Amino acid sequence: MLSSISWQQYFAAIAIISASYYLYVILRYYQREVTNLFIAKHPGQVLAPSSNLSSFAVMGQAKQDESITVVADEELQFAEADIDEDLNEPVAESTAAKPVEFLPQTQLLNETDKLIDAFADVDSKSEFISLLNILLTSYKPYGSQINYLQVTEHLLNESHGKLPFDLTINDLPALNE
């Protein structure tokens, strides 16, 4: 039965059904607005007379806080700028002021520990070295803040006995490139 209906007939039926549905909704629920559209209006005529409108306050008056005072621009006082200060120089940050857990070397050592723990049951030396190389590459921007000799010693000490394969210094990627 459906194969006997063409696409053109189908779209025409859908258009007629949709138009009749929307016409019903408009006439049923927006009857007053539709009738107001078709009533002839004179140019100066208002829809609702102003005598029927009642004015009421939607919300109360704004009350100024007594603790806030308004000051004129001339009364504001500012400190004089130091002429000796060079504003173009970056502010020096000392690594001693940073918390220990946010230092790049500490983070690198923690991540190598996690990598060693993850490979405790996996006997794939090539995968371990590949992931270690990816990890070390991600820390290249912080190369000046990392002591790679300590990282190498840490890797060899922590991996001994934890990994199912032996890790030697020759297996590790060149760290200080």
N, C-alpha and C positions, 0 to 999 in steps of 0.2 A: 504494500500500500504506500509506504513512504517513497519507494522508488518512482512512483507515478507523479510525485510532486516535484516541480522544478525548483531550482534555487531562486529564481525570480519570484515565483509564487510564494515561496517560503518567506523571503524578505518582505514582500508586500503584506503578507499576513501579520508578521511581527510588527511592522510599522503601523498598521491599522490598530492592532491590539494595544500597542504602547501609546499611540495617540489617544485612543478612547479612554485608557486608564488614566492618563495625566489630565485629560479634559474632565473626567469625573472627579478626580481629586481637587482640581482647581475650582470647579463649580460647587462641590460639596463643602470644602473647608475654607475657601477664600471667596465666598459669595459676596460679602460686603465690599471687599477690595475691588472685585471685578465690576460690581454695579457702580462704584464710585468712579471707575475709569471711564465708563460709558455715559455717565450723566454729563450733560452739557454744562460747562462752567463758564461763567463770565470772567474776564481777566482780573477784576478786582475782588472777586468773591473768595472768601476763606472757607475752607472745608468745615471747620468747627467755629462757632461764634466765640468771641473772647469772653463773653459773660459766663459761659459754662465752665471755663477753665478756672481751676483754683490753684493759686500759687502756694507751694509748700516747700520747706527746706529739705533737701535730700539728706544733708548731714549738717551738724552743728558748726558754729563758728570756730575757726582755728584759734587756739589759745597759745600765746607765746610763753615759753618756759621762763620762770623768773630768774633762774640761775644763769641764763644766757644773756650776755650783753653785747650790744653792737658798738663797735669801735671804728672811729674814722681812720682812714689810711695814714694820716700824719701821726697818729698815736702809736702805730706799730713800730717796734724796735727790733732791729736785726743786728747781728754781730758783724764786724768788719772782716772781710776775707784776708787771710794771710797772703801777702805778696810773695813770700819765699816759697810757698807751696807750688809745686809744678803739677797741674791737674792732668797733664797728659801721661804722666808716669803711672804704670799699673801699681796697685797696692800689693806689697810683698806679703805672701802668705807663707808662714812657716809650717813645716810638716809636724812640728812638735805640738802645735795648737790643734791639729786634727785628731779626732778620736782614732784609736789604734785600728778598729775594725774597718775603717774606710781607707786605709793606706793601700795602694795597689799591690804591694808585695804581700801584705797580710791576706788580702783577698785572693791573690794568685795561689798562695800556699793552701788556703782553705779549699779552693776549688780543685787543686791537685789531690788533696786528701780525699775529697768526694769522688774524684775519678778513680783513685786507687781502691776505695771501698766498693765502687760500682763494678770493678773488674776483679774482685776477690774470687768470684766463682767462674769467671770467663777466662778460658785458656786461649786468648788470641792476642799475641804480642803485637802483631801488625795493626790491629784495630786500636789498641791502647796507645801506641805511638802516634797513630794518625790523629786520634782525638786530643792527645797531649799537644801535638803540633798546632792544631786549631786553637786550643786554649792559649798557648803561648803567643800565637800570632795576634790574638785579640788584645793582648797586653803590650804590644809593641809601642803604642803611643806613650806608655808610661815607662819606657826603657830606662830613662835617667833616674827613676825613683826605685828601681828594682835591682837588687844585688843577685845576679844570675848564678853566682857561685853558691850562695846560700840556697837558692831554689834547687839547684842540681843536687847538692848534698841532702836536702830535705827529701827530694824525690827518691834518691837511692836508699836513704835510711828508712823511709816509710814503706817503700815497696818491698823491702827485704822481709820475707816471711808472710806478707799479706797477699802477694800476687802469686798465682800458680806457675809463673815463669820467672826466670832470672832477668833482671834489668841491669844493664851495665852502662857506663858513661858513654860508650861508643854507640849504644842504641838511641840515646837521647839526641834530639835535634840540636844544632848549634844555637845556643841561647843568646849569645852576645853579638849577633850579626847586626 
